[in-house]
Amino acid sequence: MAAGPARTAEPGRPEALESALKGFRVGVTSHRRSEDLIEALTRRGARVLHAPALTIAPVEQDLGVIEDTQRLIAARPDLVIVTTAYGLRRWTEVADAAGLGEELHSALDASAVYVRGPKARGAVRAAGLSDSGISPDETTASLVDLILEAHGGRLDGKTVGVQLHGFTDRIQLARLRDAGAELVTVTPYRWVRPDGGDRLEALITAVCAGELDVVTFTSAPAVDALFSTAHELGAYDALLAALRGPVATAAVGPVTAAPLEAVGLRPWVPERYRMGALVKLVTDRLAERAGRSLATAAGQVEVRGSALLVDGEEVPLAPAPMALFRALFDAAGNVVHREPLTQLVSASGSNHALDMAVNRLRSALGGRDLVQTVVKRGYRLRVLR
């Protein structure tokens, strides 16, 4: 049976500005100038999930870092935990500017430095220091395990300096205190923690679930913040798998792209390293993904990213019904047998689960007569012949 009429977007065909990104979902990690970026994306029809990953304290707020550094120098810690490369670099920069650089280097050099990952180790060595141990999986929890094991489970009489980062793992700090350590903490930078919940964790969850089409970055520290939080949440592998698969990344320039490329990702990078160029590139690349639509009795149906449009109207679908609809859409009116559809909605291969999923899909479509049952075979979309 022949497939129904379909059209393919013509290369270079202009789209109305307000609909160029309609149906697509974009993650925005920037803090500085985020309003400009979000406004440009939403003006083109995108739905935006804003998760400000990092904000650097203004110069007048560096006083807290300086005071923390003075306390650490005076304490002459026995051990120091370095959690992030960016944190160590910023810490030493603030210390240098305050005339404390040499004293801080001397204090760190006299202590046993433990690092949470390869990037932190690289920053330590670039500063002319050496480390005594590294976390096996880039989490604070395993690093504390390593330290406690190296000291027989107790840190009585030990002073431990901890370079904090945006995701402060209070449980691990409590473990160190419970083991007898006296803690001296330094916070070289602050991550934005908006009221009403942790947006960065929500962004990670959305990426892992394939609920975004692209995540944008305008600074390298924001990438580090995202990866660091994912590590602490135990979601790093799932995050990378999603970013290597259905969810794209876009960076404003090569410096921002570097930490993404370091883990094997291929971010979109504009030729001009400007926010406007980034918005245009994201728009062009996502428009390329839109591509095809099908003519049906219910109207022109198009899948754009993770959204369904019927005659230009977005029909919200949860991830599972969307996966089911996408399989039928890809078949362009041909029958999709029950077995592959069942695998999409049920790990156990339950026929009942498929029937329920199809009913939920039909309900979400709001009575549109799009999904047809083919007895003893499967399902198909009702396309115009």
N, C-alpha and C positions, 0 to 999 in steps of 0.2 A: 504494500500500500504506500503510495507516494506521500512524502512529507508535505505539510501545509506550507503556504507561502511564508517566506522569511525574508527579511531584508538585513543587509549588513551595512553598518555605518561607513560612510564614504570617508577615506582619509582626507583630512584637511577640511571637512565639512564644518562650517561654523555652527555652534550651538548657542542658544540664548544663554546669556550670562547666568540668569537666575536658575537655570535647570542643568547646567553643565555637569554638576556633581550630584544631582538629585538621585537619591537612593544609596549613595555611598556614605560610609562612616569613617571618620578620620580621627585618629588620636593626636592630641597636641600636648607636648611635654614642656614647652617653653614657659617661662615666667615673665621675663622681660619682653615687652612688646607682644605679649600673647593676645591682647585684645585686637590688635591689628590683624594678626594671622587668623584668629577665629572669625572675625568679621568678614575677611576676604573669602574664607571657605564657606561660611554659612550663606553669604550673598550668592554663591554659586549653587546653593541647594544642598550642600553636604550637612550631615549631622555630625557634630563634633563632641568628642569626649575629652574634656580638658583635665589633665593630670599634671599640674606644675611640679616638675621633678626636683628642681633645685633653684634656690636663690642665694646669691652671695651677699653677705652682710655689707652694708655701706662702710666706708672707711671709719666713720665716727663710731660704728658699732664694733670695731676690732678691739676695743678696750677689753672686752670679755676674754678674747683669745690671748691678749697680752697678759692679763691677770692670771689666767690658767697656766700660761707658760712660766710665769714667774714662780707660781706655786710648785710646778713640776721641777723646775731647776733647783729650787730650795729643798725639795724632798729627796733629790738624788735617787730616783726609783731603781729598784733591783731589776724589774722587768718592765718592758714597754710593749703595748700591743698597737700595731699600726693596721688599721682596717682598710684604708683606701689610699691609692696613689695620689689622687687629687687632694685629699685631706692633708697628707704629709707635705705636698708641695706648697699648698696655701699656708699651712702652719709655719713652715720655714720662711716663707716670704714675709708674713706678718712679723715674725720674730726678727728677721733681718732689718726690716723697716724701723723696728722699735729699738734696735741696737742690742738685741738679745741673741742674735744668730749664733755667735761663737759659744756662748754659754749653753744654749740648747743643744748644739752639736756635741758638746763635751758631755752633757748629761745623758744623751742618747747613746753615745759611744761607750759610756761606762756601764750601760745596762744591757741586759739580754733582750734583744728585740725580736718579737714574734710577729709574723705578718699573715694576713688573712688570705692572700692570693698572689699570683705571679706579678700582677701590676704593682701591688704594694711592695713586693720584694724588689722589683725593678726601681721603684722610686727610692727605696732605702739605699740600695747600692749606688744609685746615681748621686745620692747625697754624701757618698763616701763612708757609708756605714755598712755593717754586716748584720745578718739576722741569725737567730738561733733555732728557728723552726717556722714551718709554714703549714697552714690548714690544708688537709688533704682534699677538701671539697669546697673551699672558699666560703665557709660559713663561720660565724663567730663561735657557734656551739662547738664545732669540732676543734677549733683553735683552743678554746678553754679546756676541752678534753685533753689535748696535747700538753698544755701547760701543767695541768694537774697531774697527769701521768708522769711528767718529767720531774715533778717535785713531790712524788709520793702521796699525792692527794691533798696535801696541806700547804698553805702559804703563810703560816703564822710568822709574824715579824717581817713580812715582805711588803714593800711598797710597789704597787703596780700602776704604771701610767697607761691610760687608755685614750687613744685618739678616736673620738666618737664620730659617727657620720649620721646621715639623715634618718636612718632606721636604727634607732637606739634599742638594742636588744637588752632590755632591763633584766630579763631572766638570767642572762649570762653574767651581767654585772653582779647580780645577787649571788650567783654561784661562786664568784671570786671572793666576795665578802664573806660568804658562809665558810669558805676554806681558810679564812683568817687574814686575807689580804687587806691592806689599806689602799684605797683607790684614789688616784689623782686623775681626773678626766679633763680632756681638752676638746673643745668643739670648734674646729677651724672654719666650718661653714654650716649653714642651716638649710634644711630641706623644708619646703613649704608644706605645712600640714593644715589644709583648709578645714574650716568648721564643718561638721556634719559628716565626717567619715574620711577615710584615707583614699584619696582619688588615685594615688599611684598604685595601690593594691588593686583597686577596681579596674584600672587600665590593664594591669597584668592579667587579671582574670578574664577580661574581655578579649585580649590578644590570644590567650591560650584556648579560649572557646571559639576562636575564629569569627568573632563578632565585629571586628574592624577590618577595613580594607587596607589601610596604611597608617603608620605611626610616623609623625614628623618630629625632627630634632633640630634645634638651632644652637646647641652647644654640646661639646664632648662630655662635660661633667654630667649633663642630663642623661646621657647614655649610661655612664658609670652608675648613676643613681638608680636607674631602672634595673640594670643587671644586679646591682648590689642588693636591692630590695627583693628581687626575684630569688636570689640565693637564700636570703634569710627566710623567705616563705616556702622554700623547697620547691619552687616552680621554675627554676632556671632552665632545666632541660626542656620542659614543656613550652616555655617562652621561646627558646631558640628554635624548636621544631616548628612552631607556628610562624615565626619570622622567616624561616627558610621555606615555608610552604605558602599558605594562602594569604598571609598578612605581609604586605610590603613595608619597607622602611624608606624614608626620605630625609636627607640631611642637607642643610643649607650650604655646606662647603666641605672640602676635603679634610679639614681639621676635625670637624664634627663627625664626618664619616669614618675616620680612622678606627675608633673603638668598635664600630659595627663591622668593618672589614676584618678586624683582627680576629673575630670569631666566625669568619666565613660567610658573612652576609654581603649582599650586593645592593647597597642603598642607591636610590635615585639621587643624583647630585646635579644641580643646574650648572650650566656653563658660567653664568654670572652668580657670584656668591652673595645673593641678595634675597630678602624675603619674598619680594614680588616674583622673582624668577622661580623660587621654590613653589609658590602657589601655582604658577603657570605650568610647571613641570608636573606637579601632582595632578592638576586638572587634565593635562594632555594624556598622561599615562593611564589614569583611571578611565578616561573616555575611550581609550583603546580597548579596555577590558569590557566595556558595555556591549559594543558590537551588534549582536543579533536580537531581533524580536520576532514574534510569531503572531500571525493574524488568527484570532479565534472568534467564536460567536460572542464572547464576552468583551471583545475589543482587542486592541493591540497589546500583547503581553511582552514585557521585557524584563530580564534579570540584570540588575545593575549592582555589581558587588554582592553585598549580602542582603539586598532588598529586591522586592518584586514590585513592578509597576504595571498597572492595567490602565490603558489609555492615559498614561501620564500620572495617574493617581497611585501613590504608594500604598501598598497593602502590607501591613506589618505581620511578619511571620516569625515565630520562635525558631531557633536553630534547627531543631529536628524536623518540623514541617517544611522549613526552607530547603533542607537537604533532600527531602522527598520530592518537593516540587522541582528542584533543580534537575534531578534525575529524569523526571518526566519531560521537562523543558528540553533537555539535551537530546531526547529521543525525537523531538519535533513532530509529535503526533503518532509515532509508531508505538507499538505495545512494549511496555517494560514488564518483564515477567516478575512474578511474585518473589522469587528467591533473592535476586539482588536487592530488591526494595526492602525485603525483610531484614537483610543484613544491615541496612542503613539505620533501622529503628530498634533492632533487637539482637543483642549478642547471642541469645539462645536460639534464634531462628523461629520465634513464636509467630504463627500465623495470626493469632488473635491480636498480638501487638501491632502487626501491620494494619489489620482492619481498623483498629482504634486510631492509629496514626493517620490513616486516610480520612477517617471521619473528622478528626480534629483539623486536618488540612482543609477539608471542604467547609467546615464551620468557620475557619479563619478567613476563607475566601468570601464569606458573606453571602452565600447562596448563588454565587456565580457558577454556572454549569460548566466548569472547566475540566474536572477530573472524571473520566468515564471508566466504569468497570468493564473489563473484557472477561466474560465468564470462563473460569478454569484456566485462565492464562495470566492476567495481571491487570494493569491500568495504563491509560494513555490520556494525553490532553486532547480536548476537542478542538482541533484546528480547522480552519476553513479550507475546503478542498477546491 
